[in-house]
């Protein structure tokens, strides 16, 4: 058995000691390292960071020593949930025309498509409600429990779509059941991203939080490519009749096994060290748990919430513009071949996946603020040139324009999973982040294709996508200006997190 205990080091705080011994109950390999507070005989640190009565000798705070194997499993479990969410997003977007024919009355293709996307939009509208439920719940009962629940709900909602009979079989109940399944998906998604990013951030050592967090959006890109690629392959291999009768169900039914795998990975994990320490404090002070209220997560954190919403705005406006709207823009506005447009977008996402971990590591070296600021400046300066290249119409010009936007987007996808959790203290991190993230996504991100299409229709100006991204970049730049750098620093409310005992010792000696 491997057990961890906190032992005092004379005048210097605590050090983790590894005991190897037999015990009646085995220790789960996924159990996080959670340091206990000093015993009463160990005088706590004063507000100045020095131990009273110790001759003024500096004393380091508690240090969390992470388990690399455990951290990798946490990253995999969190990223798989994000991948599953965006797998569904890619499938639903790319097979929308077929779904319209299956679930809605025939005779008006435009009405069918609008109805399908109406059910799609409903999931965005309910996301903030899911965030308000799952976020505070995650701060009360634990991140792992809530993330397991959201995984079950996401998988069940997606899997259920694949089982719904067609409109021809059950009439109006078909679209009703589709809408209900989408609402379940959207509600669960409201607690997914904030919980997954919080989970990784609280497990990761301080110096690698950006690199490890970047794998969350790697999962996003992988899921979207998987969903869109599968639909593209099925469209090419199956006849129209086969696709309408049974083929469309395959991508949704795949969610069942994916959900079981994700649930298994998440159930194998324990709570994060940061939450475990917070829970221990709550047991000592029974009133502290009752203080975690929705009101505290909003009124007490309004500055951090505004920063969160500003950062999420630029992140999601540019994200949805590139990955969701651009395929339609190429087809409807520029009359570009639909299949080629989809393949170019998939190639851009593959490029982003290749760059993503390296950009995440860069945020650990130079900081989150410079990388996010570079993305904002880049979108402000290059959105018009990139869109002009796309409008030129040749394959290479389109690929170059979309590729430039994709690489700028990586500045956000690689940095946000580690930046956003650092805005809030441990006690209310999950809840506050869920509220700020989902409100911003629902109001600004998910509406991007609709708003840009309306602006083009109202003005006749096909450069509106560039102007919209530039406006988002300005708002993101303002948020970055007020953002406090969090790279290589402990999360608010948590002790420093390192990978080895040697680093913990060095940290103590440095103080």
N, C-alpha and C positions, 0 to 999 in steps of 0.2 A: 504494500500500500504506500502511496505517496501522499503525505499530508503537509500542509503549510501552516505554520504558526508564526505569530509576530513576537519577536523577542527584543527587549530593550538593548540598545548599545549605549554605553555610558556617555551621557550628555549629548547624544546625537539623534535621538528619536527612536525609530523602529527599523528592524531589518527582518525580512522573511527568512525563516529557517525551514529547510526541507527535511522532513522526517520520513524514513522508509521503515515501516514496521507492519506487522500483521494486525488486523483488526477484525472485529466480528462482522462489520458491514463494510463492503468495498466502497471506495470513493469513486463516483462517476468521473470518467475522464473529462467530461465537459464542465465539471464544477469550476467556476471562476475563482480567482484569487481575491478574497475580500479581507482586508486588514481589519483587525479589531482595534478599538481605541485603547489607549494606555490604561492600565489598571489604576485605581485610585492612588497607589503608591508612586505612580509615575506622573509627576506633575505635568499638566498640559502646557502647551506653548502659550505664551502671552501674545497679545495682538501685535507686538513688535517682532514676533518670530523668534524670541529668545526664551529660554527656560528660566523662570525666576529662581533666584538663589543658586544658580549654577555658575556664578562668576562672570555672567555676561556671555558665555560661550554660545555661539550660534547653533541652533538645532534645526534640522530639516523636518518638513512635515512627513506624514505617512507617504509611502511610495507603493504603487501597485506594480507588481512584476507580472507581466502577461505571459500566457502560454502560447507560443507561436502556432502550435497545432490547433488549439482551441480558437484562436483568432481566424485562422483559415476557414474552419468550419462555420464560424459565424458569418464570414463574408460570403461563403457559398450559399448558406441558407437564406441570407437577406437578398442576395443578387438573384437567386432563382425565383423568388416571389415577384421581383420587379420584371424579370424576363417573362414570367407568365402573364402579368398584367399587359405588357406590351405585345406579347404574342397575340393575345385576344384583340388588342387595338389594331395590329396589322391585318389580322384575318378579317375583322369586321369591316375595316376601311376598304380592303381590296376586293371583298366579295359582296359589297353592298348592293350592287345591281341584282345579283342572284337572290340575295335575301329579300329584296323588295318583291320579286316575283313569287317567292315561296310563301311569304307571310302576309301579303296585302292583296286586295282585289286586283284582278287583271283589267286591262283596258287603258290605263294611263301610266306609262313608264315613269314620267316625271313625278307624279304623285306617289308612286311606289318608292322611288329613290328618296324623296323628301320624308316620307314616313319612316323609312329605315334609318335615315340620319337623325330624325326626331327622337327615335328610341335611343340612338347613340348619344345624343346630346343630353338626354334625361339622366344618364349616368354622371355627367359632369355637374348637373344641377344639384344632385344629392350628395356629392362628395363632401362639401363643407359640413353637412349634417353628420356624415360618417366620421369626419375628423373631430367634431365636437363630442362624439360619443367615445370613439376608440382612443383618442389622445389622452384625455383625463383618466380613462380607465387604465391605460398603460402606465400612467404615473402612480396609480393606486395599487394595482395588483401585479404589475410587472410587464416588461416589454415582451418577454418570451411568450407568455400566455396569450397576449393580445395578437402578436404576430402569427401564432399558430391558428388563432380564430379567424383572422383575416385571410389566411391561406386557404382554410377550409371553405370559407364563403366565396372567395374568388373562384376556386376550382369548381365548386358546386354550381355557381351561377353560369359559368362558361359551359360546363358539361351539360347543364339543363337545356341550353339553347340547342345543342345537338340532338336532343330527344323530343323537342316540340313538334307535333304534327303540323302539316302545312295548312294554309288557309282553305285549300280545297277539301281537306279532311274534316276540320273542326270549325271552320268559319271564323267569326270574329274573335274567338278564344285564342287563335294563333298569335295575332299581334298583341293581345293582352298578356299572354304568357311570355312573349318576347320582351315586352316592356318590364314585366316583373323581374325577369332574369337579369336584365340590364340594370335595374335598380339595386338588386342584390350585389352585382359587380361593383357599381359605383359607390355604394355604401361601404363595402369592404375596402375599396381602394382608398377611401378617405383616411384610413388608418395605416395604409401600407407604406408609402414612401417615407413619411416622417418617422414611423417606427423602424423601418429598415435602416435609414441613415443614422438614426439615434443608436440603434443596436451596434452597427459597425463602429461608429465614433466612440462609443463607450467601451468597446472591447479593444480598440486599437491603441498601440503605444503612441505617445505624443508625436514622435518624430516621423511616424509613417502613416498618420491619419489621412493625409491627402491621397497617398498612393492606394491604401486599402479602400478608402471611400470611393475612389474612382471606379472600382469594379462594380459598384452598384449600377452606374449608368452603362457600364459595359454589358451588364445583364439586360438593361433596357434595349440597347441596340441589337443584341443577339436575339432577344425575343421578337423584336419588330422584324428583323431580317428573316427569322424563322417563319413567322406568320405570313408575311408578304411573299416570301419565296415559295412557301408551300402552296399558297393560293395560285401563284403564277404557274407553278409546275402542274397543278391539277387542271388549270384552265387550258394548258397546252396539251395535256394527255387525255383528258376526258371530253366526250362529246357534250354538247349543250344539254341534251336530255338527261344524260347520266349525272351531270353536275347539278341539275335541278332536282332530280329524283332522290339521289342519295349522296353524291359526292360532296356537297356543301357541308354535310354533317361531320366529315372526318376531322377537319381542323379543330372543331369544338369538342369532339369526343376525346381528342388527344389531351385535353386539359385535365381529364380525370387522373391518368397515370402521373402526369407532371405534378398535379396537386398532392398526390400521395407521397411522391419523392420529396417535395418541398416540405410537407408536413413532417415526414420522418426526420429530415435534417434539422428542422426547428425544434422538434420535441427532444432531440438528443442534446440540445444546448440548455444551459442554466442561465440565470439572470446575469446581466453584465456586472462587473465589479462595482461600477459607480452606483447602480441601483441597489445592489446588495448592501453597500455601505449606507445608503439612504434609508433602506428598509430597517437596518439595525438601529439607526438613530430613531426611527419612527416607533420601534418597539420600546425604546427607553422613554420616549416622550409621546404618550398616547394622543395628545392633541395635535401633533404635527401632521398626522395623516388627514385629520379632518380639515386642515387648512388648505388642502389642495382642492381648490374650487375653480370652476370655469371663470368666475369673475376675477380671481387672482391671476389667471393666465392671460387676461385681456387688459384690464385696467392697470395692473401692476407691471405689465411688460409692454406698454404701448409703443415705446421707442424701438425696442427690439422687434416688435411685430411689424412696424412700418418698414424697418430695414429689411426684414424677411420678405415682406410683400414686394418691395421694390426690386430685390435681387431675383425673386421668383418670377416677377413680371418679365424682366429682360431675358431670363433663362427660358421661360416657356413661350413667350411670343416668338422668339427666334427659332426655338425648337419646333413648335407646331407650324411655323411658316415654312421651314425647310422640309420637314419630314411628312407633314400632312397636306399642306396647301400646294406646294410646288408641283406635285404630279398633276393636280387638277389645273393649275395655272398653265402648265405646258400644253395640256390637251385643249382646254376650253378657250384660253386667251391667245395662245400662240399656234394652235392647230397642229401641235406636234404629235407624232405617233404615240399612242397610249402605252404600248408595250415597251418601246424604247425609253420613254420617260420613266417608267417604273424601274427598269433595269439600271438607269443612271442613278436614281435615288438609292437603290440598294447598294450600288458600287460606292457611293459617297458614304453611306453608313458603314460599310466594310472598312473604308479608309479611316473613318472616325474611331472604329474599334481598335485599329492598329496603333493609333496615336494616344488613345485614352489613358492607358496605364502610365505612359511616359510623362504625359502632361500632369497626371496626378502626382507623380514623384517630383515633378518640377515645383508644384505648389508647396511641397515640404521643404524645398531648398530655398526658393526665393520668396515664398509667402503667397497666401491666397489673394490678397488685395492687388498685387501687380498683375497676376494672371487674369483676374476678373476685369480689372481696368483695361488691360490690353484687348480683351474681347469686346468691351463697350466701345473703345476707340476704334477698333477694327470695323465693327458693324456701322458705326457712324460714318467712317470715311470710305468704306468699300462697298456698302450696300448698293449704291447707285451704279458704280462700275461693274459690280458682279451681275446685277440685273440686266444691264446693257449687254453684257456678254451672253447671258441666257437668251435674251431677245434676238440676238444675232441669228440664232437658229441652227447653226451647224452643231454636230455632235460634240466636237472638241471644245467649242465655245461654251456650250451648255455645261459640259463636264467641268470645265475650268471655273466657270462662275459658281456652280453648285459646290464644287470642291473647296473653293475659297470660303464660302459661307459655312460649310461643314467644319473646316479646321478652326474657324472662329468660334463656332458653337462648342467645340471641345474645351475652350477656355472656361465655359460654364459647366458643362457636364462633368468635367474632371475635378472641379473645385467646389461645387455647391454641396455635395454630400458631406463634406467635412466642414464647410463654412457655416451652413445653416444650423446644425446642432449646437455649434459653439456660441450662438447668440443667446442661449437660454441656460439657466442653472439646472442642475440635475433634477431637482424636485418637481419642476414643471416643464421639463424639456420636451417630452413627447407631446403633451397637450398643447402647449403654445405653438410648437412647430407645426402640428397638425392643423391648427386653426389658421395660422398665417399662410401656410403653403396652399391649403385647399381653397381658401377664399380667393387668393391671387390666381391660382390655376383656373378656377371656374369662371371668374370675371374676365380675365385677360387672356389666359393661354388657350382654353378650349374654344373661345369665341373668335380667335384670330382668323380662321378661314372665312367665317361668316362676315365679319366686319370688313375685311379686305375686299371680299367679293362685292359687298354693298358699296364700298367707296369707289371701286372701279366702275360699277354700274351707274353711280350718281354723277361721277366726274368724267368718265370716259378716259381717265388717265391710267394707263397700264403700268406706270411706275409706282403706284400706290404701295405695293409690297415693300419697296425700298424705303419709302418715307415712313412707313409704319415701323419698320425695324430700327430706323434712325431715331424715331421718337422713343422707342423702348430703350435704346442704348443711352439716351440722355438721362432717363429716369434711373437706369441701372448705374450710370456714372455718379449720379447724386448719392445713391445708396452706398456705393463704394467709398465715396469721400468721407462719409460718417462711420464707416465700418472699422472696427478695431481688429488689428491683425491677430489671427489665432494659430498660425502655423507654429509647430514645435512647442506649443504651450499647453498646459492642462486645461481640460474643459472647466467652465465655471461650476464651482461647487464640488469639484473632484480633485483628488490628489494627483501628483504627477504619475504618469504611466510609462514604464520602461520595459525593455525586453529581457534583460539579464540582471542577475544580482550584482555583477560588476558595475553596470550602469547605475544601479541604485546606490551602491557604495560611493561611486564617483560623485553622484548628485549630492549625497550627504557631505562628502568631503569638500565639495565646491562651496557649500554654504558655511 
